[in-house]
Amino acid sequence: MLKPLKPTTVAPPFSAYSHAVEIPPGARMLYVSGQLGVAPDGSVPEDFAGQAHQAFRNLMAILEEAGMAASDLVRVNTYLTDSADVGGYREIRDNHLGGHEAASTMIVVSALAQPTFRIEVEAVAAQG
């Protein structure tokens, strides 16, 4: 079982994430490449929310294929191309993770691999 860590000697997280997540010995690990807001048919929504929801649907599909769920996420790293999308991102992330608070990093970058991409989400998951 994953053990989230939120020490009282450190300022609390700014949103729904943990400062760290301890993985039990012998856990099965899954490293998920960055997922974009690209649908299975190759289409990319123009708006941020559409891309963010699709990126998380892709992440959840990969977890499911591996026999895992959002509750197995240890770490979620997210790259956004516009700081104005931070609030919307947090709401969408929280919705897809169902309250699970993985360790998390969010970075605003100048661009992703293609100009149409507005979000990329990579993750690490583990099962004990």
Phi, psi and omega in degrees: 000136179287143182240104178290143180239126176222076183298142179286350179273004178235144178306142181296155177301152180286339178207205187279079174208168178252152177293329180202160175225123179273133181258132181291153177302141177077011182291150174276127186252147176225123177254119185255123176300161178304128180255131180258173178277048181254123180288162179306332179275003178091356180283152180233118177301148180283328185271156181299312183301317179299317179292319181295314178300318181293320178301318179288325174298319177297315178300314181295324178295321178292317177301315180299317178301328180271004181075027181238176180218176179305326181293349177267357181291129177264316185216141176229119175251132182232139178241122178245152178259359181214121181296340177294344181270359184302310181299314178297322178300311183302317179297316180293315177302310182300322179297315183284330181273354174057036178091352178291133185246079176290162169298146190211144172225136176234130182231136174263123183243165181285331180194161172250192188300329177227147183302334181283340182282130182246348182208145172219134183235122175243158187208162170232134179232158179210146173234132182278000000 
